[in-house]
């Protein structure tokens, strides 16, 4: 994954130079805060040992993320590495036909991730001080911590295999929470001087289904013998990134 992202970054940067447009290289660092909201529902209907089994489950999770990042900017492409922590509250509800009553779970969660992001951008210079850039790209997040509270408030590691397992009875690994996000938004640069600038970026992310969620869907399939349970919902949220950057290389385009 790292190699693919870096290769795309170099290709975009190289293409810019070949086209002869204005081109610069810069680097910087800053902080990021954001929110992330998960709303999922699963419905399954099958037959187990001659008895009909129906499951309707929902998950609502609200998360606050914060951290810091560093970036390399090649005018039309930005590669960044981030380190983020997250705190969440969740509510999960399951209606299982053989139980008759809903099973509700609420609690808090904590996680940490390393993010590798590649954003494409096209800068428009408004004046000598301000430059605005539409942004679009992707981020791959590598999970480094997953913790939750159980019903009595005890904080547990979600990979310990005691409380959460896949359909084969195996413990989940941290990589099951690795995530791919697609980002779009806008950035604004304010130039203090020729080489030093302040940057603000507002992004909105939509997350692809994680291996953890996919394995839970497989678990529902095995429990109900429903070959095609319905998974609906969205995991998405906004983020704000503020940073300082230094431009260490500038190349003027051909003037024809």
C-alpha positions as CSV (number, residue, x, y, z in Angstrom):
1,X,0.0,0.0,0.0
2,X,2.8,2.5,0.9
3,X,4.6,1.7,-2.4
4,X,1.5,2.2,-4.5
5,X,0.7,5.6,-2.8
6,X,4.2,6.8,-3.2
7,X,4.3,5.7,-6.9
8,X,1.1,7.6,-7.7
9,X,2.5,10.6,-5.9
10,X,5.7,10.6,-8.0
11,X,3.7,10.1,-11.2
12,X,1.5,13.1,-10.5
13,X,4.5,15.2,-9.6
14,X,6.4,14.1,-12.7
15,X,3.4,14.8,-15.0
16,X,3.1,18.3,-13.6
17,X,6.7,19.0,-14.5
18,X,6.4,17.5,-18.0
19,X,3.3,19.7,-18.7
20,X,5.4,22.8,-18.0
21,X,3.0,24.4,-15.5
22,X,4.0,26.3,-12.4
23,X,5.4,23.7,-10.0
24,X,6.6,23.8,-6.4
25,X,7.6,21.4,-3.6
26,X,6.8,22.1,0.0
27,X,6.6,20.3,3.3
28,X,4.8,21.0,6.6
29,X,3.0,19.7,9.7
30,X,-0.1,20.4,11.7
31,X,-3.0,19.1,13.6
32,X,-6.3,17.5,12.7
33,X,-9.7,17.2,14.5
34,X,-12.9,15.6,13.2
35,X,-16.0,13.6,13.7
36,X,-17.1,10.3,12.3
37,X,-20.6,8.8,12.3
38,X,-21.5,5.2,11.6
39,X,-25.1,4.2,10.9
40,X,-25.5,0.5,9.9
41,X,-28.4,-1.9,9.8
42,X,-28.4,-5.6,9.1
43,X,-31.4,-7.8,8.3
44,X,-31.2,-11.6,7.9
45,X,-33.9,-14.3,7.5
46,X,-33.1,-18.0,7.4
47,X,-33.9,-21.4,8.7
48,X,-31.8,-23.2,11.3
49,X,-32.6,-26.8,12.3
50,X,-36.1,-26.5,10.9
51,X,-36.8,-23.3,12.8
52,X,-37.1,-19.8,11.2
53,X,-34.5,-17.4,12.5
54,X,-34.7,-13.6,11.9
55,X,-32.2,-11.0,12.9
56,X,-32.6,-7.3,12.7
57,X,-29.6,-5.3,14.1
58,X,-28.6,-1.7,14.1
59,X,-25.4,0.2,15.1
60,X,-25.0,3.9,15.8
61,X,-21.6,5.2,16.7
62,X,-20.4,8.8,17.1
63,X,-16.7,9.4,17.2
64,X,-14.4,12.3,17.9
65,X,-10.9,12.1,16.3
66,X,-7.8,14.2,16.9
67,X,-4.1,14.0,16.1
68,X,-1.3,15.4,14.0
69,X,0.2,14.9,10.6
70,X,3.0,15.8,8.3
71,X,2.8,16.3,4.5
72,X,4.8,16.7,1.3
73,X,3.1,18.9,-1.4
74,X,3.9,18.7,-5.1
75,X,1.5,21.4,-6.2
76,X,-1.1,19.0,-7.7
77,X,-0.7,16.1,-5.3
78,X,-0.2,16.0,-1.5
79,X,1.0,12.9,0.4
80,X,0.6,12.9,4.2
81,X,1.1,10.7,7.2
82,X,-1.1,11.1,10.3
83,X,-1.3,9.7,13.8
84,X,-4.8,9.9,15.3
85,X,-6.7,8.9,18.4
86,X,-10.5,8.5,18.5
87,X,-13.1,8.4,21.3
88,X,-16.6,7.1,20.5
89,X,-19.9,6.3,22.0
90,X,-21.9,3.5,20.5
91,X,-25.4,1.9,20.7
92,X,-26.1,-1.5,19.2
93,X,-29.5,-3.1,19.1
94,X,-30.4,-6.7,18.0
95,X,-33.9,-8.1,17.5
96,X,-33.6,-11.9,17.3
97,X,-36.8,-13.9,16.7
98,X,-35.9,-16.8,19.0
99,X,-35.3,-14.4,22.0
100,X,-38.5,-12.3,21.6
101,X,-36.9,-9.2,23.1
102,X,-34.4,-6.7,21.8
103,X,-30.8,-7.0,23.0
104,X,-29.3,-3.6,23.6
105,X,-25.6,-2.7,24.1
106,X,-24.2,0.8,24.8
107,X,-20.8,1.9,25.7
108,X,-17.6,3.8,24.8
109,X,-14.7,3.0,22.6
110,X,-11.1,4.1,22.0
111,X,-9.0,3.6,19.0
112,X,-5.7,4.8,17.4
113,X,-4.7,4.7,13.7
114,X,-1.8,5.6,11.4
115,X,-3.2,7.2,8.2
116,X,-1.6,7.3,4.8
117,X,-3.3,9.9,2.6
118,X,-3.0,11.0,-1.0
119,X,-4.9,14.0,-2.2
120,X,-5.1,15.4,-5.7
121,X,-5.6,19.2,-5.9
122,X,-5.8,22.0,-8.4
123,X,-4.7,25.4,-6.9
124,X,-6.4,28.7,-7.9
125,X,-4.4,31.8,-6.9
126,X,-6.9,34.4,-5.7
127,X,-4.2,37.1,-5.1
128,X,-0.7,37.4,-3.8
129,X,-1.6,36.0,-0.4
130,X,-4.4,33.5,-0.9
131,X,-4.7,30.3,-2.9
132,X,-7.7,28.0,-2.9
133,X,-7.7,24.3,-3.9
134,X,-10.4,21.7,-4.5
135,X,-9.3,18.4,-3.0
136,X,-10.1,14.8,-3.7
137,X,-8.3,11.6,-2.8
138,X,-8.1,8.6,-0.5
139,X,-6.7,7.6,2.9
140,X,-5.7,4.2,4.2
141,X,-5.8,3.9,8.0
142,X,-3.9,1.2,9.8
143,X,-5.4,0.3,13.2
144,X,-3.0,0.3,16.2
145,X,-5.5,0.2,19.1
146,X,-9.1,-1.0,19.6
147,X,-10.7,-0.9,23.0
148,X,-14.3,-0.8,24.3
149,X,-16.3,-0.9,27.5
150,X,-18.4,-4.0,28.3
151,X,-21.8,-3.9,30.1
152,X,-20.2,-3.4,33.5
153,X,-17.9,-0.6,32.3
154,X,-14.8,-2.7,32.2
155,X,-12.4,-1.6,29.4
156,X,-11.3,-4.5,27.2
157,X,-9.1,-5.1,24.2
158,X,-11.3,-6.1,21.2
159,X,-8.6,-8.5,20.0
160,X,-8.4,-10.6,23.1
161,X,-10.8,-13.2,21.7
162,X,-12.8,-13.4,24.9
163,X,-15.8,-11.2,23.9
164,X,-15.6,-10.8,20.1
165,X,-14.9,-13.6,17.6
166,X,-15.5,-14.3,13.9
167,X,-17.7,-17.2,12.6
168,X,-14.8,-19.7,13.0
169,X,-14.4,-18.7,16.7
170,X,-11.1,-16.9,16.1
171,X,-10.1,-13.6,17.7
172,X,-10.1,-10.5,15.5
173,X,-6.7,-8.9,14.7
174,X,-6.0,-5.2,14.6
175,X,-5.8,-5.3,10.8
176,X,-9.5,-6.2,10.7
177,X,-10.2,-2.6,11.6
178,X,-7.9,-1.2,8.9
179,X,-10.0,1.2,6.8
180,X,-10.1,2.8,3.3
181,X,-11.6,6.3,3.2
182,X,-12.4,8.5,0.2
183,X,-11.9,12.2,0.9
184,X,-13.1,15.4,-0.8
185,X,-13.1,19.0,0.3
186,X,-11.3,22.3,-0.1
187,X,-8.0,23.8,1.1
188,X,-6.9,27.5,1.6
189,X,-3.3,28.7,1.8
190,X,-2.3,32.0,3.2
191,X,1.3,33.1,2.3
192,X,3.2,34.9,5.0
193,X,6.1,35.3,2.6
194,X,7.5,33.7,-0.5
195,X,8.4,30.4,1.2
196,X,6.2,30.2,4.4
197,X,2.5,29.6,4.4
198,X,-0.5,28.7,6.7
199,X,-2.9,26.0,5.4
200,X,-6.5,25.2,6.4
201,X,-8.3,22.2,4.9
202,X,-11.8,21.0,5.3
203,X,-12.5,17.4,4.2
204,X,-15.4,15.0,4.2
205,X,-14.7,11.3,4.3
206,X,-16.8,8.3,3.3
207,X,-15.4,4.9,4.5
208,X,-15.5,1.6,2.7
209,X,-16.6,-1.5,4.6
210,X,-13.8,-2.8,6.9
211,X,-12.7,-6.5,7.2
212,X,-14.2,-6.5,10.7
213,X,-17.6,-5.5,9.3
214,X,-17.3,-8.0,6.5
215,X,-16.5,-10.8,9.0
216,X,-19.5,-9.9,11.1
217,X,-21.7,-10.1,8.0
218,X,-20.2,-13.6,7.4
219,X,-21.1,-14.5,11.0
220,X,-24.7,-13.4,10.5
221,X,-24.8,-15.6,7.3
222,X,-23.6,-18.7,9.2
223,X,-26.0,-18.1,12.2
224,X,-29.1,-17.7,10.1
225,X,-28.3,-19.7,6.9
226,X,-29.3,-16.6,5.0
227,X,-27.0,-16.4,2.0
228,X,-27.8,-12.8,1.3
229,X,-28.4,-10.7,4.4
230,X,-29.1,-7.0,3.8
231,X,-26.4,-4.6,5.0
232,X,-27.3,-0.9,4.7
233,X,-25.9,2.3,6.0
234,X,-23.1,4.8,5.8
235,X,-19.9,5.6,7.8
236,X,-18.7,9.1,7.1
237,X,-17.7,12.4,8.7
238,X,-15.9,15.8,8.4
239,X,-12.4,16.8,9.5
240,X,-10.5,20.0,9.8
241,X,-6.7,20.1,9.2
242,X,-4.6,23.2,10.1
243,X,-0.9,23.3,9.3
244,X,2.2,25.4,8.6
245,X,4.2,24.7,5.5
246,X,7.6,25.7,3.9
247,X,8.1,25.9,0.2
248,X,11.6,24.7,-0.6
249,X,11.4,24.5,-4.4
250,X,9.6,26.6,-7.1
251,X,9.6,26.2,-10.9
252,X,7.9,28.7,-13.1
253,X,6.0,27.2,-16.1
254,X,6.7,28.0,-19.7
255,X,5.2,31.3,-20.8
256,X,4.0,30.8,-24.4
